[in-house]
Amino acid sequence: MVKNLTAWTGRLAVLLLTAAGACWTHADQDIGALVDARLDTGTALADRIWGFAEMGYLEVRSSAALQVPLAERGFRVETGIADIPTAFVARYGRGAPVIGILAEFDALPGLSQAAVPRRQPLEPGAPGHACGHHLLGAASVTAGLAVADWLDASGRSGTVRVYGTPAEEGGSGKVYLTRAGLFDDVDVVLHWHPGDRNSAAAASSTANQSGRFTFHGIAAHAASAPERGRSALDGVEAMNFMVNLMREHVPSDARIHYVITNGGDAPNIVPETAQVYYYVRHPQTDEVVGLFERVVHAAEAAALGTGTTMTYEVMHGNYPLLPNETLARLVDGNLRSLGGFLYDDRERAFARQVRETLSGELPAIDSTNEIRPFAITQGMGSTDVGDVSWNVPTVGFYTATWVPGTPAHSWQAVAAGGTSIGHKGMSLAAQLLAKTAADLYVNPEIIVEAKTELEEKQGPDWHYQALLGDRQPPLDYRL
């Protein structure tokens, strides 16, 4: 009965907050102004990290840049957490509740791009922020600073933590932090992601496991003595052929993709070593585990059939996002109260030129001023936030940091992220993170309800076990 009463109280609080706005004290109302006071620092920080464009586990300058304003504000910054040199946690405040804010900052390979509406790499082949993580980390730090200011101004009990989380793009940085217990005493985790529209839908993602499969053969002259060789590349190609046959016999919502990272040295040498890198995805963790095992079996059979040997290394593994509807409805209400934004004339001209490079049916440029309808959705991408969400009540959202219709992981996303278009979406994200954190400090009963929802979705026998096992962080996976 007490548990049901607590749940009812939490739901009532969420409804009151998301209806016409909560009854806030004067100190609570100031959170928006406190964010505004930090935005110039935040946008300058985002631009610096956009220029660094460092890849996963190599983000030395980006991580350090995010830590500086936090340390200057009085956050207690601990670096090198979970055996990751570029990971950090910055703590401010006292007591409960403890609200965590996630900050990413890794770039993607090969997507260097100037802040112009045409393809123009700053450095051909160099990395670029095609997923907007420079904006992500900077907005999260900006919100964390504003929440610290608000805690002091309001005199409320509570702790804010900003987690610097490297290598989201295929490195599973947050999985290592989760496995190390760094979220065990956190009450709620907030996160966000750049996108082309504004949305606080309760979105899930796919679980994901990846591996590098290395085949070892015998080198020989491909013309004069081919019978003495055993081609490692034959092993890779045989594996790929069998996995591609397997696609007919997997669930329709599974995804399997690969790249050959090493195909040998020269055509006239039977390749001694070859390697292929696989990702396996599905909305259900158990399905990913089973599918990955089948991929491993295909690799083993390919080695047997080609007279080679095979070794493989699990590179990363993520759980799917576990939506928390209690928190998602709170964030959705706050997003609607803040509203979207419009481009100025210069930004609209930039957007029109970018859209000339895109294909398909495109949303209106002015859709940046809209909030997408609330829904429970299933996305096909993956994120290491998933592991956090299965252990702590977690909520995220998207804001429009790119021209509407722009896909992630594109040069168009890099270009917009280096302009005021990206800054506008980032500013909205910082406001929403801070406003939601303030709501949770003022209304801890929402946290109680969110925890109850998480426990119900976990089930009575749930136990966390990382998909990447006990491996250490692959600090060299981008080298």
SULRARA-V791587 format. One record per helix or strand of 2 or more residues. SS is the DSSP state (helix for helix, strand for strand). FROM is the first residue (numbers start at 0). TO is the last residue. If there is no record, write none. Layout:
BEGIN
ss->SS from->FROM to->TO
ss->SS from->FROM to->TO
END
This chain:
BEGIN
ss->helix from->1 to->17
ss->helix from->25 to->28
ss->helix from->30 to->51
ss->helix from->59 to->72
ss->strand from->75 to->78
ss->helix from->80 to->82
ss->strand from->87 to->93
ss->strand from->97 to->102
ss->strand from->106 to->107
ss->helix from->132 to->153
ss->strand from->157 to->163
ss->helix from->172 to->178
ss->strand from->187 to->189
ss->strand from->192 to->194
ss->strand from->197 to->198
ss->strand from->201 to->203
ss->strand from->206 to->215
ss->helix from->225 to->227
ss->helix from->231 to->248
ss->strand from->254 to->261
ss->strand from->272 to->281
ss->helix from->284 to->305
ss->strand from->308 to->317
ss->helix from->324 to->337
ss->helix from->344 to->354
ss->helix from->364 to->368
ss->strand from->375 to->377
ss->helix from->384 to->388
ss->strand from->392 to->394
ss->strand from->397 to->399
ss->helix from->410 to->416
ss->helix from->419 to->441
ss->helix from->443 to->457
END
